[in-house]
Each structure stands twice: as structure tokens, then as C-alpha cells.
Amino acid sequence: MQGVRMVSEEEDAPSYAAEGGGDLGEEQVMSEIHLGCPPDHTGPHVSHFNISLPPGNNQIEDSLSSKSSNVCEVDEDGDLILTRRHYPRKDSFVISIQHNITSSIPRVGLQIWRAELVLADFVLHKLYMSSDFDGTVALELGAGTGKFLMLNSGLVGMLLARVANNTVFITDRGDDILGNCAENINLNRGIFHDKASIYVRELDWNHQWPPEVVANSPQSHSWSLAEVEEVQRASLILAADVIYSDELTDALFRLLEVIMSNGPEKVLYLALEKRYNFSINDLDVVANGYSHFRSYLKNIEDIDEEGGVGNECSCGFIGRLIDLEEIPQYVQDYSRGNDVEIWEIRYVKS
């Protein structure tokens, strides 16, 4: 679905004009990434995303039974009975996502946005073509400052839970966002590996890390001490479409510096969509949120020219832009557009 892009004076929030649904009395916005959504529907809607699998992949090959009988069956005339085997197609699977069709800007995390689907393609490609994400502890970050609650359907984290021995923590802030993540996990439990673990936990980027541990807390999204210790051992961090507010970006990188500078080496894969707005200060169309994000990164290509990561000037966040042309589109029926990027980000200590 296409809408009219709107511009906020303070933030580069991803916004599309829409009518109907969402929080009554507040201006409504709508993402274009909604499949088969009735335009006047209010409240939660479930979209079903078809995920294609690469041919010949070991994980999705038809598995013939190793216990086939050696005895041939015959009919009453003594003729051999030929049994035709019918195997279900295993070249795709479906993942269901509950989301709102429209929302107010503070609740845009209840919708689905393009960068999350592109990051899903990237994660699927890594799962299919390598073992890099096997047996890992992963942390998926949604935006949790309270001012904006931006994205977390939990799609990318749920894809990681299809692999044995993976532990995934899906985080965000706000009971409505976290409850939606939990509902999406319930909708898709049939696709998870029985030896994978997946948790939904609250994480406020403006609070210090580690999060507060409350023993025997009645809140379902609170952290236990064991969970905090396990996240400290995480090697993989994922985030999608969380770059649109300079204030939010500052909070994100403060949190990342603490998490990524402790424990084993960690890598962040961050997907974003550059959003261009007219700036009165610049009298031009600019991507202010993107520029502020890039100010935190040292490009790995520049570091190589300066003499390697060990160089004194290379401390901090090191980024490498992923070539999306090398990533097939596994999530069907959406357009990537030209403004989505995925960055591989590491933290190098001084």
C-alpha cells in the first residue's frame, strides 16, 4: 500500500498519511508494507508472508524414510502393488505477523516496515548458505525510549529460532509492542526448532545496561539474572528501521557501546531506510537521520586505506555496507526500493 509521506519538524519518523484505524484522536500513519490489508480495518490484522527456500538446500530437502520395508506387497492376483508417494512441497514456508494497519507516530512499532523485511532476507540467506548463525545467542533491538516505540514484530528473531540451539532475545519497550511480539511468537510456534529458545523482554535504551533484574516479578517481560548473563555472551545483535530520530540514534549507540565492549566479540547487523525530507536549514532535501547515524561509524574501507583496524584512529564503531545485490529476496511480495541499507557494525576498543 502506498501513502503520502509526511514530515515531522523534529524527527524523520517513517510516516504515511492514512485514514481509519489506530489511536482515535491522533494523526494516523501507515506503512506501505502490508499484504492484503483491508483499508478500513481497525485494530490488529494478521498478514501471512510467504518465505521461499533455495533449491537443493540441505535443510529443506525431501527426507525419504530410512525404514522402508523390504517386503513387496501384491494384490489377490499376485500382481505387484505400486505405491505412489506424495511429498508436500518444501520450497517455502509461511510466517504470520500480527500488526496494525495504521497507528499514531508513537505506536509505529505496531506496524511492519520495509527495512525489517530486507533484514529478514539477509538473515535467511546467512541461515541457508552458512553456519554463521548456528548455535548463537542473538539480541534483537527494537527502539525503546518511550517517545517513539519503533518496530518490533519479532520477525527476524523468529527466523533465527528455526535453528537448533539458538537463543533469541526480542526486545522493545511498552506493553502493547511487547504483547504484539509475544502474540507473533505464539502464531508461529510451529516453525521453531524444538531446541531453540526465544524470549520477549523489555529494554529501554535510555536506561543503563544491564537492565534491572527483579526477582519473582509478576511482569512477563522482566529479566532474570540468568537471562542478562546470557545476553552478555551474545555474539549477534540485530536491529531494523530504528534510524530516524537523532535522539534515538544517540541512545542506541550509547547502549551498543556498553553491550559490545563487554564479553565476547559481537557483530550488529542494522537495516535502515534513508528518508529524505526538505530541510529549512539546508534549503534542500536531505536525510538528516541517516547523516547523524553515519557520524557514529568509521567505514572499514577508509580504515583499510589508513593502515588497518589496529590504527589508533580506528577505535569505536566500524561499519561495512552489505551489498544487497548479493542477497536474494526470500520474503515474497514486497518491493525493497532503492533506499534500504544493511550495515555490519563492530566495536573496536581503543
N, C-alpha and C positions, 0 to 999 in steps of 0.2 A: 504494500500500500504506500502510495506517495502522499506527502503532505506539504505544507508550506513551511519552510524553515523560518523560525523566529529567532530574534536576537535579544539576549538579556544585556543590560548595560553593565552588569557586574561580572557575569560569568559566561563562558562558552558552553553552556549546557546543551546537549543534543535535543533540540526541540522541534516539534512539528505541530502545526495547528490542527486541532481536531474538535469534533463536536460529539457530545454524548459520552456517558460513562465516566468513571473515575470519581474524583472527590468533588462533590457538588459545591458550587460557590467559588471554586478556584479555576484559573485558566488551565485548560487541558492541553496536553501534548501527546503525540503519537509517533511511535517508531514505524518505519516502513517495513521492518522485518516481521510481518505477521502473516501466517499462512492460513487462508480460508477463514479469516475472522469476520463475523457479521458486523457491519459498520456501526449499528445502533446498539450493540450488546453492551450491557453494563456488568461490572463485576468480573470475576476470574473467567478466563477462557483457556481451553487446552488445545494447543497446536501439536501436531504429530509430524516430526521431522524424519524423513527417510534418509538413512545413512548407508551409502554404498560401500562395498568392500572390494579391495583389489583382487583380481583373478589370481588363483594359484597361491593365495596366502595360506600358510600352514594352519592359522587359527580358524579358517572358515572352510577348509576342505571337507567334502562329504566323508564321513567316517563309516567305513563298512565294518560290520560286526566281525570280530575275530573268533566268534564262537559259532560259525556257520556249521550246519550239520553235514556230515559226510554221507548220510543216507539219502538216496534219491527217492522221492515219492512217486508212486504210479497210481493210475486210476484203476477201476474194476476190470478194464480190458487189458491191463498190463502196459498201457502207454505212459511214457514219462510225463509228469506234470511240471510244466514250466511256470515258475512263479515270477511275475514281473514286480520288480522293486520300484517303489516310488519314493524318491527322496525330496524333502522340502527344499525349496530354493534357499541357499545360504549366501547369496551375494549381496544381502542388505539386511538391515535391522531398523527398527523404528524406536525413536526415543520421544517421549511425550513431555511437554513442558507446559505447566500452568502459568499463565501470565495475565496481566491486564492489557486490554487493547488501548486504552488511554489512561492517563494519570496526570496529576499535578506534577510540577517540576520536582518538588521534594521527594516524590514517590516514583521517579522514573526507574528505580530498581525493580519495580514490579513488571517492567516490560522487557522485551528482547531487543538487543541492538546488534548491528552488523558485525562489530569487531569480535563479539563473543563467538559468532559462527565461524569467522575466519580462524580464530584461535582453536576452535574445535577441529577444523580441518588440519591444522598444524599438529595438534596432539594425536589425532588419529593417524596421521602419516608417520609420526615417530613410533607409535604403537605397532603399526603394521610392518614397518621397514627396519626397525632396530629393536634392541633390548634396553635402550637408554632409560626408559621409564618403567622398567620391570622391577618389582620389589622395592619401590621407593616410598618415602613419606613425602607427601605433597601438601602445600598450603595454597588454597585459592583465596585471593583477596577480593572482596567487594569493597566499595567505598563506604567507610563507616565513620563519618564525622558528625552526623546528626543534622547538619544543614542540608546536605544532599545525601540521599540513600541511593547510590547508583550501582546498579547491576549486581544482582546475583540470582540467576535462575538455578545455578549449580550445574549447568550443562557440562562444562569442561571437566569439573571434578568428578561428575558421574561417569564420564567416559574413562577416566583413569581407574575407576573402581571395577572395570571389566577385567582387570588383570590380577592374577593371584598375588597375594602377599603385599599388595599396595594398601597404604593407609592414607586417606584423604581427609583433610580438614577444610570445609567450606565455611568461609567467614563473611560476616557483614554486620550491620547494626540495625536494630529496630525489629520489634516483634512481628510486624507484617511481612517484612522482607525475609526474615529467618524462618517464619512459618511457611512462607511460599517455597523456600528451598527444601524444607523438610517434606512438604507435600510432593514436590517433584521427585524426591528420593523414593517416597512410597509408590508413586506412579510407575517407577522404572525398576523396582527391585528385581524383577525377573531377568534383567540384563547384566546384573552384577555378578562377579565371581564370588563363590561362597567362601573363599579365603581372603577376600578384600574387606577392609573396614572403611566406613565413611561416616563423618561426624559433621553436624552443623553447629557452629559456635559463634558467639558474639565477639566482635573485635572492633573497638573504637580507636581509630588512628590517632586521635588527639590525646589518648591516654598512654601512659608509659608502658613499654613492654618489659617483662611479661604481663599478661592480663591477670587481674585479681582472681585468686582461687578461693572459692567459698565452699567449705566442706558441707556435704549434705544439703546443697542448695536445692530448693524446690523448682528453680528455673531450669527448664530443659536445655537451654543453650549456654549454661555456665561451664567453665573449665574446671577440670580436675588437675591435681598436681602432676599425675602421670601423663596426662594429655599435653600439658605445657612442656614437660621434659621431652616428650616425643616430637613435638613440633621443633624444638631446639635442634633435633637431629635431622630435620628435614633437609633434603638436597634440592628440592624443586619447589618453586613459587610461581604461581600463575595469576594474571590479572587481565581483565578485558574492559575496555571502554571506561576507564577511570580517569582519563586525562581530559579535563575540560574546565577546571577551576584552578587558578594558581594557588589558592589557599589549600585546596585539596591535594594538589601535587606536592606542596611543601610538607604537608602532614604525611603523605605517602613515603617520601624519601627519608624523613626523619625516622619513621618506623623501619624502613628497609635497612637503613644504616645499622640500627641496633641488631636486627634479626640476622642480617647477612654477615656481620663482622664477628659473630659468635658461632661456635660449633663447627661442624664440617662445612666444606665449601658448598655454596648454594648458587643456583642459577635461577634468574627470573625471566620468564617469557611474558612480555607485556604487549597486548594488542590494543591499538588505538585507532581512532578515525580522526584525521585532521579536519577541523571545522572552520571554515572561512567566514569571517564576519567583517563588516565595514567598521573601521576604527576611526573615530573622530580625531583622535590624537595623531594618527598616521595619515589621515585622509586617503586611506587605501583599504583594500580588502586583505586582511591578514589572518593568520592562525595564531592568535595570541597564546592560547593554552598550550599549543604544540611547541612554540618557541620557548616558553618557560620550562617545559618538560626537557627539551634538548639542552637547556643550560645546565642541567644536572649531569649530563653524560659527556664522557670523553670517547670519541669514536675510535674503535680498535684500529681502523685504517690509519688514523692520524698517529696513534701510538707506535704502530709498526714503522712509520716513517721517522719517528723521533728516537727509535732505538730500543723498542720493546717495553713490556709491561713493567720490568724492573726499574725503569726510569723514574726518577723522583716525581716528575710532573704527572705520572700516570695513576697516582693514588686516588681512591674514590670509586665512582661508578663508571664502569667500562661497558660500552654498548656496541653491538653489532646488528646491523639491519638484516633481517631474514629476506631472502629473495622469494617472494610469494609465487613467482612463476614456476618454481620448482615444487610447489605444494599443490597436489591435485585437489579438486573440490569434491569432498566426500559427502558433505551436507548438501542435499539437493534443494533445488527450487528457491535459491536466493541469489542476488547479484552482489559480488564483492565490491563493485565500484572501483574507483581509482585512488581513493584517499585513505585506505586502511593500511597500516603498517604493523609488523611484529618485530619487537626488539628483543634480542638476547642480552641480558644485563647481568654483570657480575660485579662484586665489590672487592676492590684490591686495597689491602691495608697499607698504610704508609710505613 
